[in-house]
Amino acid sequence: MIRSSLNVASKIKTTLWKMAIGYLPTLSNLQVRRIAAVSCCPICRADEESIKHVFQECLFTRQILQDLKVASSPFNGERDALTIINKLKSPEEDKSTISVLIKEIKERVRWFALIDFRYVPRKANEAAHILVEEGRRHASPRFWIEEAPIEVEAKVA
C-alpha cells in the first residue's frame, strides 16, 4: 500500500498504485479486455507489453535506466533481503534507491514494543518452503498434527 505521507507527487502515487493492482493500460491488459488485438511491445517487439515488461524487462526501459544511472539489476531475494535487513538495523540514514521504504519501515517500528529483523538463509528455511508447496497442491487447508509430509521429514532429518 502506498501511504499518502510519502513525499511524492500524487500522479506518481497514482501510477504506482495502478502498477501494483495491474491497472495500467498496457497492450497485454488491453488485449485481455478485448480493446487491443496485439499485445507485443511496440518499442522493442521482443515480448508481450505487460507492466513488468514496460518497467523492468524492455530493452528500451533498461537503456533509459542505464543512461539515468538507475540500478536495474534483477531482484535477488536472498541477497536483497539481507541488504534490506542490514539497512533496517543501521542507525545511519539510508540513501539508496529504496530509502523511502526503509524510512517508512523504521517509522512504523516505533509502534511496536519489541521488534527484531532477522535473516534466515533459504537453505535453513527449506522445510517451510516444502510445506508451502505441499499446501498449494490442495484446494482446502491441511493440518499436519502428528507427522509432516515425507519430503519435510527427509529435509529436517
Secondary structure as UniProt FT lines:
FT   TURN            4..5
FT   HELIX           10..20
FT   TURN            21..22
FT   HELIX           27..32
FT   TURN            33..34
FT   TURN            42..44
FT   HELIX           51..52
FT   HELIX           53..57
FT   HELIX           59..67
FT   TURN            68..69
FT   HELIX           77..89
FT   TURN            97..98
FT   HELIX           99..109
FT   TURN            110..111
FT   HELIX           122..125
FT   HELIX           126..136
FT   HELIX           150..156
//
